[in-house]
């Protein structure tokens, strides 16, 4: 079964984390690495720390939004890093 939707966590060179969502993970990661993403372009290099795959677009979007909340950040730090 193909799981096309991704929620991912990157660790930036300055130690910050970036959480994102993509329907094309390979293309999105390439954009990060070439400096095309505003948040990460001045924090290169980046390292892919975690990826969660979903078959449902809304579930992926909801998980990304959760990971950006206070309790989601705590969950990320305890379970995903």
Biopython code that builds the backbone (N, CA, C, O; Angstrom):
import numpy as np
from Bio.PDB.StructureBuilder import StructureBuilder

atoms = [
    (1, "UNK", "N", (0.843, -1.191, 0.000)),
    (1, "UNK", "CA", (0.000, 0.000, 0.000)),
    (1, "UNK", "C", (0.878, 1.242, 0.000)),
    (1, "UNK", "O", (1.788, 1.368, 0.820)),
    (2, "UNK", "N", (0.611, 2.131, -0.897)),
    (2, "UNK", "CA", (1.366, 3.375, -0.997)),
    (2, "UNK", "C", (0.891, 4.363, 0.049)),
    (2, "UNK", "O", (-0.310, 4.598, 0.184)),
    (3, "UNK", "N", (1.819, 4.942, 0.790)),
    (3, "UNK", "CA", (1.499, 5.948, 1.803)),
    (3, "UNK", "C", (2.105, 7.278, 1.344)),
    (3, "UNK", "O", (3.257, 7.578, 1.658)),
    (4, "UNK", "N", (1.337, 8.064, 0.609)),
    (4, "UNK", "CA", (1.903, 9.227, -0.064)),
    (4, "UNK", "C", (2.096, 10.481, 0.786)),
    (4, "UNK", "O", (2.819, 11.386, 0.369)),
    (5, "UNK", "N", (1.483, 10.565, 1.947)),
    (5, "UNK", "CA", (1.551, 11.790, 2.735)),
    (5, "UNK", "C", (2.549, 11.621, 3.877)),
    (5, "UNK", "O", (2.523, 10.626, 4.602)),
    (6, "UNK", "N", (3.414, 12.596, 4.021)),
    (6, "UNK", "CA", (4.496, 12.512, 5.001)),
    (6, "UNK", "C", (4.462, 13.691, 5.968)),
    (6, "UNK", "O", (4.207, 14.829, 5.577)),
    (7, "UNK", "N", (4.721, 13.398, 7.217)),
    (7, "UNK", "CA", (4.998, 14.419, 8.223)),
    (7, "UNK", "C", (6.426, 14.147, 8.653)),
    (7, "UNK", "O", (6.773, 13.019, 9.006)),
    (8, "UNK", "N", (7.250, 15.179, 8.624)),
    (8, "UNK", "CA", (8.667, 14.968, 8.868)),
    (8, "UNK", "C", (9.222, 16.001, 9.841)),
    (8, "UNK", "O", (8.673, 17.090, 10.007)),
    (9, "UNK", "N", (10.320, 15.626, 10.473)),
    (9, "UNK", "CA", (11.024, 16.509, 11.403)),
    (9, "UNK", "C", (12.462, 16.602, 10.932)),
    (9, "UNK", "O", (13.130, 15.592, 10.711)),
    (10, "UNK", "N", (12.923, 17.832, 10.782)),
    (10, "UNK", "CA", (14.308, 18.092, 10.408)),
    (10, "UNK", "C", (15.027, 18.731, 11.577)),
    (10, "UNK", "O", (14.433, 19.488, 12.344)),
    (11, "UNK", "N", (16.298, 18.428, 11.713)),
    (11, "UNK", "CA", (17.146, 19.136, 12.672)),
    (11, "UNK", "C", (18.055, 20.040, 11.856)),
    (11, "UNK", "O", (18.774, 19.582, 10.968)),
    (12, "UNK", "N", (18.012, 21.321, 12.167)),
    (12, "UNK", "CA", (18.809, 22.315, 11.452)),
    (12, "UNK", "C", (20.199, 22.430, 12.071)),
    (12, "UNK", "O", (20.432, 21.980, 13.193)),
    (13, "UNK", "N", (21.108, 23.034, 11.331)),
    (13, "UNK", "CA", (22.495, 23.183, 11.790)),
    (13, "UNK", "C", (22.591, 23.944, 13.106)),
    (13, "UNK", "O", (23.519, 23.713, 13.881)),
    (14, "UNK", "N", (21.644, 24.854, 13.374)),
    (14, "UNK", "CA", (21.686, 25.641, 14.608)),
    (14, "UNK", "C", (20.984, 24.944, 15.781)),
    (14, "UNK", "O", (20.854, 25.525, 16.859)),
    (15, "UNK", "N", (20.532, 23.698, 15.571)),
    (15, "UNK", "CA", (19.895, 22.931, 16.636)),
    (15, "UNK", "C", (18.384, 23.044, 16.673)),
    (15, "UNK", "O", (17.733, 22.313, 17.421)),
    (16, "UNK", "N", (17.805, 23.946, 15.879)),
    (16, "UNK", "CA", (16.353, 24.079, 15.835)),
    (16, "UNK", "C", (15.746, 22.907, 15.067)),
    (16, "UNK", "O", (16.410, 22.262, 14.256)),
    (17, "UNK", "N", (14.475, 22.651, 15.342)),
    (17, "UNK", "CA", (13.749, 21.615, 14.638)),
    (17, "UNK", "C", (12.709, 22.256, 13.731)),
    (17, "UNK", "O", (12.149, 23.305, 14.050)),
    (18, "UNK", "N", (12.463, 21.616, 12.604)),
    (18, "UNK", "CA", (11.446, 22.048, 11.656)),
    (18, "UNK", "C", (10.518, 20.868, 11.424)),
    (18, "UNK", "O", (10.972, 19.767, 11.113)),
    (19, "UNK", "N", (9.221, 21.097, 11.574)),
    (19, "UNK", "CA", (8.220, 20.068, 11.327)),
    (19, "UNK", "C", (7.431, 20.464, 10.096)),
    (19, "UNK", "O", (6.962, 21.598, 9.994)),
    (20, "UNK", "N", (7.282, 19.546, 9.167)),
    (20, "UNK", "CA", (6.565, 19.847, 7.942)),
    (20, "UNK", "C", (5.732, 18.683, 7.451)),
    (20, "UNK", "O", (5.782, 17.573, 7.982)),
    (21, "UNK", "N", (4.961, 18.981, 6.415)),
    (21, "UNK", "CA", (4.065, 18.017, 5.787)),
    (21, "UNK", "C", (4.317, 18.071, 4.291)),
    (21, "UNK", "O", (4.581, 19.143, 3.747)),
    (22, "UNK", "N", (4.240, 16.935, 3.621)),
    (22, "UNK", "CA", (4.407, 16.926, 2.173)),
    (22, "UNK", "C", (3.709, 15.737, 1.541)),
    (22, "UNK", "O", (3.606, 14.664, 2.136)),
    (23, "UNK", "N", (3.234, 15.948, 0.329)),
    (23, "UNK", "CA", (2.688, 14.855, -0.462)),
    (23, "UNK", "C", (3.760, 14.283, -1.385)),
    (23, "UNK", "O", (3.546, 13.266, -2.045)),
    (24, "UNK", "N", (4.928, 14.952, -1.425)),
    (24, "UNK", "CA", (6.058, 14.466, -2.227)),
    (24, "UNK", "C", (7.332, 14.703, -1.415)),
    (24, "UNK", "O", (7.998, 15.728, -1.567)),
    (25, "UNK", "N", (7.652, 13.757, -0.568)),
    (25, "UNK", "CA", (8.747, 13.920, 0.385)),
    (25, "UNK", "C", (10.103, 14.120, -0.291)),
    (25, "UNK", "O", (10.902, 14.936, 0.168)),
    (26, "UNK", "N", (10.366, 13.411, -1.341)),
    (26, "UNK", "CA", (11.662, 13.524, -2.019)),
    (26, "UNK", "C", (11.861, 14.939, -2.560)),
    (26, "UNK", "O", (12.918, 15.541, -2.372)),
    (27, "UNK", "N", (10.841, 15.460, -3.229)),
    (27, "UNK", "CA", (10.938, 16.825, -3.771)),
    (27, "UNK", "C", (11.055, 17.861, -2.657)),
    (27, "UNK", "O", (11.843, 18.801, -2.760)),
    (28, "UNK", "N", (10.266, 17.688, -1.585)),
    (28, "UNK", "CA", (10.288, 18.653, -0.476)),
    (28, "UNK", "C", (11.647, 18.662, 0.220)),
    (28, "UNK", "O", (12.167, 19.731, 0.539)),
    (29, "UNK", "N", (12.215, 17.511, 0.456)),
    (29, "UNK", "CA", (13.529, 17.432, 1.093)),
    (29, "UNK", "C", (14.593, 18.087, 0.212)),
    (29, "UNK", "O", (15.490, 18.761, 0.718)),
    (30, "UNK", "N", (14.496, 17.893, -1.089)),
    (30, "UNK", "CA", (15.432, 18.534, -2.022)),
    (30, "UNK", "C", (15.317, 20.053, -1.934)),
    (30, "UNK", "O", (16.330, 20.750, -1.991)),
    (31, "UNK", "N", (14.107, 20.570, -1.796)),
    (31, "UNK", "CA", (13.913, 22.021, -1.673)),
    (31, "UNK", "C", (14.558, 22.547, -0.391)),
    (31, "UNK", "O", (15.157, 23.622, -0.390)),
    (32, "UNK", "N", (14.434, 21.791, 0.697)),
    (32, "UNK", "CA", (15.092, 22.190, 1.947)),
    (32, "UNK", "C", (16.606, 22.238, 1.744)),
    (32, "UNK", "O", (17.258, 23.212, 2.119)),
    (33, "UNK", "N", (17.149, 21.202, 1.161)),
    (33, "UNK", "CA", (18.609, 21.083, 1.027)),
    (33, "UNK", "C", (19.213, 22.108, 0.074)),
    (33, "UNK", "O", (20.398, 22.423, 0.187)),
    (34, "UNK", "N", (18.427, 22.633, -0.859)),
    (34, "UNK", "CA", (18.942, 23.633, -1.803)),
    (34, "UNK", "C", (18.612, 25.060, -1.380)),
    (34, "UNK", "O", (18.848, 26.000, -2.139)),
    (35, "UNK", "N", (18.071, 25.231, -0.180)),
    (35, "UNK", "CA", (17.816, 26.565, 0.338)),
    (35, "UNK", "C", (16.564, 27.227, -0.198)),
    (35, "UNK", "O", (16.448, 28.451, -0.131)),
    (36, "UNK", "N", (15.623, 26.462, -0.726)),
    (36, "UNK", "CA", (14.400, 27.028, -1.291)),
    (36, "UNK", "C", (13.277, 27.200, -0.268)),
    (36, "UNK", "O", (12.227, 27.754, -0.597)),
    (37, "UNK", "N", (13.480, 26.737, 0.960)),
    (37, "UNK", "CA", (12.468, 26.864, 2.002)),
    (37, "UNK", "C", (12.912, 27.960, 2.960)),
    (37, "UNK", "O", (14.002, 27.900, 3.530)),
    (38, "UNK", "N", (12.054, 28.960, 3.129)),
    (38, "UNK", "CA", (12.407, 30.163, 3.895)),
    (38, "UNK", "C", (12.953, 29.846, 5.295)),
    (38, "UNK", "O", (13.991, 30.380, 5.685)),
    (39, "UNK", "N", (12.268, 28.990, 6.044)),
    (39, "UNK", "CA", (12.682, 28.732, 7.424)),
    (39, "UNK", "C", (14.056, 28.090, 7.516)),
    (39, "UNK", "O", (14.841, 28.438, 8.398)),
    (40, "UNK", "N", (14.356, 27.166, 6.629)),
    (40, "UNK", "CA", (15.597, 26.396, 6.758)),
    (40, "UNK", "C", (16.749, 26.901, 5.903)),
    (40, "UNK", "O", (17.871, 26.418, 6.062)),
    (41, "UNK", "N", (16.521, 27.852, 5.003)),
    (41, "UNK", "CA", (17.578, 28.230, 4.060)),
    (41, "UNK", "C", (18.824, 28.808, 4.730)),
    (41, "UNK", "O", (19.925, 28.657, 4.200)),
    (42, "UNK", "N", (18.677, 29.462, 5.875)),
    (42, "UNK", "CA", (19.849, 30.006, 6.572)),
    (42, "UNK", "C", (20.283, 29.114, 7.736)),
    (42, "UNK", "O", (21.071, 29.535, 8.583)),
    (43, "UNK", "N", (19.768, 27.883, 7.775)),
    (43, "UNK", "CA", (20.088, 26.955, 8.862)),
    (43, "UNK", "C", (20.631, 25.630, 8.321)),
    (43, "UNK", "O", (20.521, 24.595, 8.977)),
    (44, "UNK", "N", (21.207, 25.667, 7.141)),
    (44, "UNK", "CA", (21.741, 24.463, 6.500)),
    (44, "UNK", "C", (23.091, 24.094, 7.092)),
    (44, "UNK", "O", (23.803, 24.983, 7.558)),
    (45, "UNK", "N", (23.470, 22.843, 7.094)),
    (45, "UNK", "CA", (22.729, 21.707, 6.536)),
    (45, "UNK", "C", (21.627, 21.245, 7.485)),
    (45, "UNK", "O", (21.636, 21.552, 8.677)),
    (46, "UNK", "N", (20.686, 20.505, 6.924)),
    (46, "UNK", "CA", (19.595, 19.927, 7.705)),
    (46, "UNK", "C", (19.751, 18.419, 7.726)),
    (46, "UNK", "O", (20.381, 17.822, 6.853)),
    (47, "UNK", "N", (19.153, 17.817, 8.758)),
    (47, "UNK", "CA", (19.201, 16.357, 8.897)),
    (47, "UNK", "C", (17.780, 15.859, 9.116)),
    (47, "UNK", "O", (17.069, 16.379, 9.976)),
    (48, "UNK", "N", (17.360, 14.865, 8.354)),
    (48, "UNK", "CA", (16.041, 14.261, 8.533)),
    (48, "UNK", "C", (16.082, 13.384, 9.778)),
    (48, "UNK", "O", (16.816, 12.396, 9.825)),
    (49, "UNK", "N", (15.296, 13.747, 10.779)),
    (49, "UNK", "CA", (15.291, 13.055, 12.071)),
    (49, "UNK", "C", (14.176, 12.018, 12.156)),
    (49, "UNK", "O", (14.371, 10.929, 12.696)),
    (50, "UNK", "N", (12.998, 12.367, 11.616)),
    (50, "UNK", "CA", (11.833, 11.482, 11.731)),
    (50, "UNK", "C", (10.918, 11.693, 10.541)),
    (50, "UNK", "O", (10.804, 12.803, 10.020)),
    (51, "UNK", "N", (10.270, 10.624, 10.116)),
    (51, "UNK", "CA", (9.237, 10.702, 9.090)),
    (51, "UNK", "C", (8.110, 9.751, 9.461)),
    (51, "UNK", "O", (8.348, 8.594, 9.807)),
    (52, "UNK", "N", (6.875, 10.253, 9.386)),
    (52, "UNK", "CA", (5.672, 9.440, 9.579)),
    (52, "UNK", "C", (4.912, 9.455, 8.271)),
    (52, "UNK", "O", (4.735, 10.512, 7.665)),
    (53, "UNK", "N", (4.460, 8.292, 7.828)),
    (53, "UNK", "CA", (3.756, 8.171, 6.559)),
    (53, "UNK", "C", (2.276, 7.905, 6.797)),
    (53, "UNK", "O", (1.902, 7.167, 7.709)),
    (54, "UNK", "N", (1.433, 8.521, 5.958)),
    (54, "UNK", "CA", (-0.016, 8.416, 6.087)),
    (54, "UNK", "C", (-0.641, 8.154, 4.723)),
    (54, "UNK", "O", (-0.142, 8.626, 3.701)),
    (55, "UNK", "N", (-1.725, 7.406, 4.713)),
    (55, "UNK", "CA", (-2.485, 7.222, 3.475)),
    (55, "UNK", "C", (-3.580, 8.275, 3.364)),
    (55, "UNK", "O", (-4.141, 8.473, 2.286)),
    (56, "UNK", "N", (-3.886, 8.949, 4.465)),
    (56, "UNK", "CA", (-4.952, 9.938, 4.516)),
    (56, "UNK", "C", (-4.364, 11.337, 4.666)),
    (56, "UNK", "O", (-3.626, 11.606, 5.614)),
    (57, "UNK", "N", (-4.688, 12.215, 3.739)),
    (57, "UNK", "CA", (-4.139, 13.576, 3.740)),
    (57, "UNK", "C", (-4.515, 14.343, 5.003)),
    (57, "UNK", "O", (-3.664, 15.009, 5.594)),
    (58, "UNK", "N", (-5.764, 14.261, 5.421)),
    (58, "UNK", "CA", (-6.213, 15.005, 6.599)),
    (58, "UNK", "C", (-5.523, 14.508, 7.864)),
    (58, "UNK", "O", (-5.179, 15.310, 8.732)),
    (59, "UNK", "N", (-5.319, 13.216, 7.980)),
    (59, "UNK", "CA", (-4.628, 12.668, 9.155)),
    (59, "UNK", "C", (-3.193, 13.185, 9.220)),
    (59, "UNK", "O", (-2.702, 13.520, 10.298)),
    (60, "UNK", "N", (-2.525, 13.251, 8.080)),
    (60, "UNK", "CA", (-1.157, 13.773, 8.044)),
    (60, "UNK", "C", (-1.140, 15.249, 8.442)),
    (60, "UNK", "O", (-0.312, 15.672, 9.249)),
    (61, "UNK", "N", (-2.050, 16.017, 7.876)),
    (61, "UNK", "CA", (-2.128, 17.447, 8.194)),
    (61, "UNK", "C", (-2.404, 17.656, 9.684)),
    (61, "UNK", "O", (-1.773, 18.498, 10.321)),
    (62, "UNK", "N", (-3.336, 16.899, 10.231)),
    (62, "UNK", "CA", (-3.673, 17.017, 11.656)),
    (62, "UNK", "C", (-2.482, 16.663, 12.542)),
    (62, "UNK", "O", (-2.249, 17.323, 13.555)),
    (63, "UNK", "N", (-1.726, 15.631, 12.173)),
    (63, "UNK", "CA", (-0.563, 15.236, 12.964)),
    (63, "UNK", "C", (0.513, 16.315, 12.914)),
    (63, "UNK", "O", (1.150, 16.607, 13.926)),
    (64, "UNK", "N", (0.716, 16.907, 11.741)),
    (64, "UNK", "CA", (1.694, 18.006, 11.640)),
    (64, "UNK", "C", (1.282, 19.163, 12.538)),
    (64, "UNK", "O", (2.111, 19.698, 13.274)),
    (65, "UNK", "N", (0.018, 19.555, 12.489)),
    (65, "UNK", "CA", (-0.466, 20.664, 13.321)),
    (65, "UNK", "C", (-0.286, 20.334, 14.808)),
    (65, "UNK", "O", (0.112, 21.197, 15.590)),
    (66, "UNK", "N", (-0.577, 19.096, 15.194)),
    (66, "UNK", "CA", (-0.404, 18.673, 16.589)),
    (66, "UNK", "C", (1.056, 18.804, 17.016)),
    (66, "UNK", "O", (1.340, 19.299, 18.107)),
    (67, "UNK", "N", (1.979, 18.366, 16.169)),
    (67, "UNK", "CA", (3.398, 18.407, 16.528)),
    (67, "UNK", "C", (3.917, 19.825, 16.728)),
    (67, "UNK", "O", (4.996, 20.012, 17.290)),
    (68, "UNK", "N", (3.170, 20.817, 16.279)),
    (68, "UNK", "CA", (3.577, 22.217, 16.429)),
    (68, "UNK", "C", (2.965, 22.865, 17.669)),
    (68, "UNK", "O", (3.210, 24.042, 17.936)),
    (69, "UNK", "N", (2.168, 22.104, 18.433)),
    (69, "UNK", "CA", (1.585, 22.612, 19.678)),
    (69, "UNK", "C", (2.530, 22.309, 20.833)),
    (69, "UNK", "O", (3.506, 21.575, 20.669)),
    (70, "UNK", "N", (2.246, 22.862, 21.975)),
    (70, "UNK", "CA", (3.072, 22.610, 23.153)),
    (70, "UNK", "C", (3.138, 21.141, 23.527)),
    (70, "UNK", "O", (4.221, 20.610, 23.772)),
    (71, "UNK", "N", (1.985, 20.476, 23.574)),
    (71, "UNK", "CA", (1.998, 19.053, 23.923)),
    (71, "UNK", "C", (2.597, 18.217, 22.793)),
    (71, "UNK", "O", (3.199, 17.173, 23.046)),
    (72, "UNK", "N", (2.435, 18.668, 21.555)),
    (72, "UNK", "CA", (3.039, 17.973, 20.423)),
    (72, "UNK", "C", (4.555, 18.065, 20.440)),
    (72, "UNK", "O", (5.243, 17.107, 20.087)),
    (73, "UNK", "N", (5.072, 19.204, 20.845)),
    (73, "UNK", "CA", (6.527, 19.370, 20.965)),
    (73, "UNK", "C", (7.063, 18.456, 22.065)),
    (73, "UNK", "O", (8.120, 17.843, 21.912)),
    (74, "UNK", "N", (6.327, 18.367, 23.176)),
    (74, "UNK", "CA", (6.739, 17.465, 24.262)),
    (74, "UNK", "C", (6.713, 16.014, 23.777)),
    (74, "UNK", "O", (7.627, 15.246, 24.076)),
    (75, "UNK", "N", (5.674, 15.636, 23.030)),
    (75, "UNK", "CA", (5.594, 14.288, 22.460)),
    (75, "UNK", "C", (6.757, 14.038, 21.509)),
    (75, "UNK", "O", (7.385, 12.980, 21.559)),
    (76, "UNK", "N", (7.047, 15.012, 20.640)),
    (76, "UNK", "CA", (8.166, 14.902, 19.700)),
    (76, "UNK", "C", (9.467, 14.649, 20.451)),
    (76, "UNK", "O", (10.230, 13.745, 20.108)),
    (77, "UNK", "N", (9.709, 15.450, 21.471)),
    (77, "UNK", "CA", (10.973, 15.339, 22.199)),
    (77, "UNK", "C", (11.110, 14.028, 22.957)),
    (77, "UNK", "O", (12.213, 13.499, 23.097)),
    (78, "UNK", "N", (9.983, 13.499, 23.449)),
    (78, "UNK", "CA", (10.036, 12.265, 24.229)),
    (78, "UNK", "C", (9.989, 11.013, 23.365)),
    (78, "UNK", "O", (10.646, 10.024, 23.692)),
    (79, "UNK", "N", (9.228, 11.027, 22.267)),
    (79, "UNK", "CA", (8.966, 9.805, 21.511)),
    (79, "UNK", "C", (9.583, 9.737, 20.110)),
    (79, "UNK", "O", (9.816, 8.643, 19.596)),
    (80, "UNK", "N", (9.849, 10.881, 19.490)),
    (80, "UNK", "CA", (10.264, 10.864, 18.094)),
    (80, "UNK", "C", (11.723, 11.216, 17.844)),
    (80, "UNK", "O", (12.257, 10.915, 16.776)),
    (81, "UNK", "N", (12.367, 11.840, 18.803)),
    (81, "UNK", "CA", (13.769, 12.247, 18.596)),
    (81, "UNK", "C", (14.736, 11.222, 19.152)),
    (81, "UNK", "O", (15.950, 11.407, 19.063)),
]
sb = StructureBuilder()
sb.init_structure("model")
sb.init_model(0)
sb.init_chain("A")
sb.init_seg("    ")
for serial, (resi, resn, name, xyz) in enumerate(atoms, 1):
    if name == "N":
        sb.init_residue(resn, " ", resi, " ")
    sb.init_atom(name, np.array(xyz, "f"), 0.0, 1.0, " ", f" {name:<3s}", serial, name[0])
structure = sb.get_structure()
